[in-house]
Amino acid sequence: MDLPGDLNAARRQCAAALEAALADGLTRLQVDLRFEGLRWPVVAHGLCQALQQRKNRETVVLAFADMGAAALARRDFDLSATEAVTFADLGSGRCLDKAALCMAVTPTAPDFTAFENACTALGEHPVIALNPRLEDAAVGIGSVARTRRRGFLARWRVVYGLYPLEQAALAYAHPGPWRLFREDPDGFRLVASLPNRPDGSAMDQLLGQDRWAGGLAQAADDLLQQMG
């Protein structure tokens, strides 16, 4: 996997990774695009179209936290009331007949209960969570509820991710591996391919070693030129 050059390339990579994960039987799929300023309904709709084009599958249902966002999606993308719904709609059992594949758009910690109820109602139907922000959903609640919520979050698997770093980037597309890139003057260069997601210290170490090796190689080249 190379780093995508634009959003269209990322969409194609993401659709391929999602199809591979669905073929492997995963039902709780997470897509992370950690960029600011993206219009998430537009990104979600584009992903749905890419998925439908790849396998000629049925409509992918877009699910939002609130009615306003769902209504805007219906208007902007000419979707029906069963193609752009809320978490509450799904949680109450409405729209389940068409939700063979559901994409939840940016669920956050305040949406946790409604989102969890929607996923429970969907059962084994696949659900894609686009850029979820649920990590702090267990803050300020009792230990039993915290354990239950952490168990729910543990079911999700990142199937596609792009994570910008300082002069670097981390990327993943199912089935892997994780790839760490360093930003050079002429673009991004692969530093390491890893079987598991590296933590911050591991990435710092890999990038530090790579920069040190690059600096040493440059110094050797400079010395050879001086000797020549």
N, C-alpha and C positions, 0 to 999 in steps of 0.2 A: 504494500500500500504506500503510495506517494502522498504527500500533502496535496490536497486539492487547490487548484489555482483560483477558484471562485466558488460562489454558492451553488451554481449549477453542477459543477463537478462534485462538490460535497454531497449534493442531493443524490446524484447517481451512485456514489459510493455507499451512502447511507441506505438507499433502497436495496442495493445488492446485499449489504450486511444484514438487513432486516429479513430478506427472503431466506438467506442462509440460516439465520437463527430460527425462523419459523419452521423451516424444513427439518431442523434438529429438534423440534418439539418444544422450544421455549415459549412460554405464554405470558411472561412478565418481562417486557423488554424496555430498556432505557436508552434514550438517545441524548447525549450531552453535546451541546454546541455552546461553549462558554464564551460567547461574544456579546458585547453590549450593542444596543441600537438596532437589533434585528426586529422585524415585524413578525412576531411568532405565528399569528394566524396565517400569514402569507407563506411562511416556511412550512407550516403544517400542511396547508392545502397543496403546496408543491410536492411534498413528500407523498401525500395520498395519491396524487396523480401519477407520480413515478411508480408507486407500488402497483397501481391498477394497470398501468401500461406494461409492466414487466411480466405479469402473470395473468393478465386479463381477469383479475379477480373482481368480486363484487365490490360495491361501494365501501370505502373505509369511512367509518363514522368519526367525526370530529367531536370531542367532548370538552367543554369549558366549565370553569368554576361558576360562572354567573350567567344569567339570562341575557344580559346586555351583550356580552362577547359572543354568545351563540347567535343572537339576532343579527349582529353585524356580519358574522361569517356567512349567514344565509343570504344577506343582502349583497355582500361584496363578491361572493363566489357562486351565486345563484344556486344555493343548496336548499333542499327541502327541510321541513321541520324534523325529519327523522335522520337527516344527514349531518346536522349541526345541533347538538343537544347539550344539556348540562349534566354535571355529575349527579345532581339530584334526580334528573329524569331517569338515568340509568339505575340509580340506587332504588328507585321506587318501582322498577320493573318495566318502565315505559321504554320503547324503542329497542328492546332486546332482540326482536325478530330480525333486524337488519344489522346488528352489531357483530357480524362474523369476525370483524377486525376493528378495534376501536383505538383511536389515538387521542390521548389526554394531553391537552395543550397547557404546558407550564403549571402543573399543580404545585402549590406552595403549602407551607406549614399550616396556615389558617384554614386551608381547604381539606385538611387531612381526613377528617371524619367522613365528609361527603365523598371524597375520592375512595376511601377504603370501602364504604358502603357500595359504591358503584362497582368496584372490582369484585366484591363478594357476590353481588347480583349477577355479574357476568360469568362467574364460575370459571370454567376452563377456556372460555373464549380468550384469544390473545388480546393483550392490552399493551400499547406502546405509550410510554410516558416521555413526552418531549420536554427536555430541559426542566426536570422536576427540581424543586427546592424544598425538600421535605426533611432535611437532615435534623432540623431543630424542632421537629414535631413532638418529640418526647420531653421537651423542657417544661417544667412547671406542673407535671401530673404525677399521680401515684406510681409506685413501683410496679404494680400489676399491669396497669395500662401502659407504662413505659416498656415493659417486657413484650407485651402484645404488639405494640407499634414497631418495636425493633425487629420482631419476628416478621411482620408484614414487609418492612423495608428490605429485609435480608433476602426476600424472594426475587427481587429485581436484579437483572443482569444487564450491565452495559453492553450493548451490541454495536454501538458506534459512538465515538467520542472525539472531539477536537478541543484541546485545552491549550490556549496560548499562554506562554511563560515569558519571562524576561529574556529576550534574545534566544528563544527556544520555543519548542512546541511538543506536546505529547499527543499521540493519535492512536486510535484503536478502531478496528473493523472486525467483527466476528467472522471467523473463529480465532482471530489473532494473527500474529503476536501484537503486543504493545510496542510502539515505535517512538523513540525519542529523537528529535531533530534539533540541530543547532543552527542558528541564523548566521550565515556568513555574508560578506558584502555582495556575493553573487547569488544569494538565495539560501534556502534551507538544505542542510546536509544531514543524512542519517548518521546518528551517533551509536545507537544500540537498538537491538530487537530483543524483547524480554517476554518470558512466558506469563508473567504476572504484572499487575500494575505497580510501578515503582512509587515509593513515597518520596517526599520532598528531599530528604537527606540523600537517598540513593541517586536521585536525578542530579542533585548538586555535585555529588561525587563523580558521576559519569561525565557530566558536562565539564567539570573542573579538570579531570584527567584528559579529556579530549582537547580542551583549550591549551593545556600544558604541552601535550604532544604536538599540537599544531604550531605552537610557538617555538618548540624545539626544532621542528622540521624547517620552519622559516629561518631560524638562526643558522641552521646547517647550510641551507641554500645560500644565504647571504655570505657565509664564510667561504663557500666554494667559489662564488662569483668573485670575491676579493682575491682569492688565491689564483684564479684564472686570469 
